Amino acid sequence: MNNRTYPRNDQLNTNTKKNRYNDEPPSSDNDKANSNVYHDQISNVVFHGSMPRRKTIPPPISSNMQLINSPAPSPRRLRSTDGSDDEYVEVNNNKKKKRIQKQTGQLHPDQTYPILDFNLNNNCNTTTAPHSSVPAHKVTSPAQPVHHLANPQHHYQERPQITRESTRYAQTRYPFPPFVIRFNSSNVTTKQVSEDLIEHVKLKYQKTIQLANCRTSNIARVNNEHDLLIYIKDSDSFCFLLDQSTWPTKLCNLVYTFPTSPSIPPQLSLIIKNVDLRIDLEDFIDDIKASYSQVKNVIRMKNKFQSNIKLVKIELTSSSLKEQLLNSKKIIVNHITYDIDEYLAPATVLICSRCMVIGHFKSQCKQINETCKTCGEQCVDLKLHNCSQVEKCIHCQQNHKSNALKCPVVKSYRAELTKKILDINSRSMPKPMPKNNIYNYNYTYDASNFPPLPHAQSNLNSNNLMMIKLDDLIEKMTEVKDHLATLAINNEKFEQFMQDKNQHDDLTKQQIDSLLNNDNAIKKDLVQHSLLIERHENMFIKLLIPMFEDLFTLIAGQNQDKRGENRNGGVLVLVKHGIHVSRVDCKLPNVCVIDINAEDELRILGIYASDSRSWSWDNISPLISNRCVVYGDFNVDLEHDTNKAEILLNWADENSLAPYTPNLPTSLRSNRIIDYAFARGMNIDIQTHASNTTSDHFPILSVISTNIKQNVLGTNVHWKVFALFSEYAYAFWEKRWNVRNIDGTYDEYIKFLSLLTARCTITFPLDRYRVALPTELRSFMPYVRALSFRALRTKSSELKMEVNCLRKIAKTELKSFLSRQLSIALRLRNTSSPISVSFWARTKRFLKPSSSTLHAFVDSSEQIIREPGKMCELAAEFYEDFFKKK
């Protein structure tokens, strides 16, 4: 019996599921043409042997390379979404069965024979099916059954075999990515959606599209959303549906959306060769898209070191353009002709999701336990597995996941799988027919032409020698294997080193370029500065320096010590606006005396006492009052100048003056304190202000505690006068209004209003400020006063009683209004309103001077409050109650 495997497009039926896993490997017509079947009647063994031939993989040129998963229509079954589905159906070819039975008449149809597979081809792409019950180069007798046991220990395949499942898995997946459409309702059937889409395209565009499958998405959505995946068979249908304007507005009478757009598959991609790395890729892309509007993406390819190479991949949205470019094998970009070829996608590797071994599906796995893809440990149920999260591959024992594509074993397996697929495609090409198309179909098997093999010799010595040689060979192969593994690891480290070196070289190159640019900029600035120095050198040497020398000579001559008053010295007293002072007449030079009009008498004297002054300290004595402060530059250090200090302190004692000196020196030329103050009748605070100054002395700061009489004024605007005058001047401004010069006229009108407001404003002392009474109360009070005069004149008792009642009403209303105004004043006491100014002007006489010390308050519950914030709140509440009671 000869069973062959064919992929199907329809669903699997129950008849084919019984023979789903056949241990016999698939055979092609070419293999049968080059193979013979031998039957040993003595040992009851059937030999399958292929003719010895040597075959190398041809180089990848356009004539022998086949595109994997070609978009052309194929009778192969498309990829299933089930991970455990191996996607193969065993079909019994009865015609082939009869032909083989006719050629091998000696074999009974019901007999089963063990199979010996001699693989004489040294090509690594031709391997033995992993699910065959007989391994390669081994004869198994019918009496010796083979048992498959699950290996509980972890192991990795040193060289995984290219299985039939891996080859078909790489060739029978869906060749095109699906179109994803999203509905807001789950009441949608895949069959109805497919029929509506095909019917819409056929009726509107007179085109038939080929759908491979339509199924629902396994990803859970929120808000009752429902996603459908539509798979396409051929490239024409995929390119047609890639344009979303060709889709109907509704499917199954429901509105839908496109959450994503499918990517361009490799079947619609081409490779442009020998594209120079130095060209401008943006111009290259623009020129391609200008010449071919169906080009969607242009991508520069990279090697494994992530460096750009001379291959450029273009992704198309038209299959006809692809065929056109492949037929011409040329493309013109920027007036340059480039060779073009098909883009070959890498093969997909089949990895079992249960044991993580390469080459079979989960349904075919013989392992009982499940293997964790992260740590590589086996467990009964992965959902209950406590993973250590330490990545360890079961194939190469390195720190990555077992199903990672970067695994060296997976990479090697994918390379071998790609070579095998290319080899199968090259062998599946049509071969030349024999002359006159004559084949020998009348060949009859004759057992006499194939005598039985001689019996094996039972020479123990030769067997022992052979076993020793085999052991030596195995040991040497193990050493070679270890050496190759070490070389592979060193090669990976060297590749990583080269990659890091390239990145470091690029960074160094960027830094060198930046330094070169900075050096060029510095050179330019240096040249400009040299030119400026040369240009202004003559002006500095010949003009400015001689002028400064003459000026300094003049200043030095003017500042020479002379007998008499210093003409450049003097005293200046600045008084803040609002403080009333009066100057006392004084004939002494460099002496200024002022009296401050405060509640207490205060006099301030400013003195500049140079060594060459024309007056003595006794001349200052008549100017000293009971409360005065003398500030000045005395040119005497009270600690170091013994004689001068003694004279000055004796004069101060005679006039009851106490010296107040700062803690820091006041002279910039020496560490001397020559600027200080004398006070009589008060205490002052003084300190040196150490800041930048243009003088040769530091200024001194002093604080004097006193109460200043301030005449605070308030303002009131007579708006009735303002309104009447504005009405009177309305005719004038109406005639003067000019549209052409509206800005100038507007400025003049605003100036007029501000001047009119100033003329209608009167000022008055703020202590005479009174709150304006309401209009009704002001009208009611004169009315009561008039009634009282009438009662006095008429001496009417009834009118007198009525006047008394009205007076009580007026007093009550007046008291209520004043109470409300007091509440408003208390609420607005900390704002900038006029009522707050009046409030503090009236209440300041009840406050203590700022010079007194207040450390705490005692509240009504006899608790001591020391926090400043709580003290302020307690004082405000106290005065609020005080004014309400008053």
Number of C-alpha atoms within 10 A of each C-alpha: 16 17 19 17 17 15 16 16 13 9 9 13 9 8 11 13 12 11 15 16 14 16 14 17 16 15 12 11 9 11 14 13 10 12 14 12 13 19 20 14 13 8 10 14 19 18 18 16 18 18 14 13 10 9 11 10 12 12 9 10 10 12 8 15 19 19 16 21 20 17 22 12 10 14 10 15 21 22 21 15 11 8 15 16 13 20 23 22 23 18 16 16 13 12 10 14 14 14 12 15 16 15 15 18 12 13 15 10 13 7 7 13 15 15 24 19 18 16 17 13 15 13 15 14 20 17 17 20 20 19 20 14 17 21 15 16 10 11 15 17 15 12 6 7 9 11 7 9 9 11 11 11 7 12 13 16 12 10 10 17 20 23 21 18 19 23 20 20 23 21 20 20 17 20 23 24 16 20 21 18 18 19 18 16 14 11 9 18 13 16 11 12 18 19 13 17 18 17 16 18 18 13 10 10 10 10 14 14 20 16 17 19 19 18 16 15 14 11 7 9 11 7 7 10 12 21 25 20 18 20 21 24 20 21 24 19 18 27 18 18 17 18 11 11 9 14 15 14 12 13 18 16 10 12 13 18 13 13 10 10 14 13 12 19 18 23 24 25 22 21 21 22 16 13 18 12 12 7 9 9 16 10 12 14 18 14 15 21 16 11 12 12 12 18 20 15 15 22 13 17 14 13 9 8 12 9 11 13 15 14 19 20 20 21 22 24 24 20 21 15 16 21 12 11 17 17 11 11 15 17 15 12 17 12 8 9 12 15 16 22 20 22 20 18 14 13 21 17 21 24 20 20 20 21 25 25 22 24 24 24 23 18 13 14 18 13 15 15 17 18 25 26 24 20 19 24 20 19 16 11 11 16 8 8 14 10 15 10 11 12 18 19 23 26 24 18 15 13 14 19 23 29 21 15 14 11 19 16 20 21 14 13 22 21 15 19 24 22 17 20 22 21 21 16 15 16 14 12 9 7 8 7 9 8 7 6 7 8 10 6 8 8 9 11 15 12 14 7 7 11 12 14 9 6 6 6 8 8 8 9 9 11 12 11 11 12 12 12 12 12 12 12 12 12 12 12 12 12 12 12 13 12 12 12 13 12 12 13 13 12 12 13 12 12 14 13 12 13 16 13 12 14 12 12 12 12 12 12 12 12 12 12 12 12 12 12 12 12 12 12 12 12 12 12 12 12 12 12 12 11 12 11 12 11 11 10 12 11 11 13 11 10 11 11 12 11 12 11 10 10 12 11 10 11 10 9 10 12 11 8 10 10 10 12 17 18 10 7 11 15 15 10 10 5 11 7 6 11 13 15 15 11 12 14 10 13 8 14 18 20 17 21 19 19 16 19 17 15 11 11 14 21 22 21 22 20 21 20 23 16 15 12 15 12 13 11 12 13 9 17 13 8 15 19 15 15 14 21 24 22 19 19 18 20 19 22 18 20 10 11 12 11 10 14 17 14 11 16 15 13 16 19 11 10 18 15 22 18 16 19 21 19 10 15 20 25 17 12 9 10 11 18 24 19 24 26 25 19 22 20 13 15 13 14 13 16 18 20 14 13 7 8 11 6 9 11 19 20 17 19 12 14 10 13 13 16 14 14 14 13 13 14 13 16 12 10 14 12 12 10 14 18 10 10 13 15 11 11 10 11 10 10 14 9 8 11 14 13 9 8 9 11 11 12 16 13 10 12 15 11 12 13 13 11 12 15 16 12 13 16 14 13 11 13 11 17 15 10 17 9 11 7 12 11 8 8 14 13 11 15 17 11 13 19 14 11 18 21 13 15 18 12 9 11 12 11 11 9 16 18 13 14 21 14 12 19 17 11 15 17 12 11 13 17 12 12 15 13 14 12 14 17 14 13 21 19 12 16 18 12 11 9 11 15 20 18 20 20 17 16 15 13 11 10 9 9 8 10 12 10 9 8 8 10 11 14 18 12 13 7 6 8 10 13 15 13 11 12 9 13 18 12 10 16 12 14 11 12 14 16 10 10 13 10 7 5
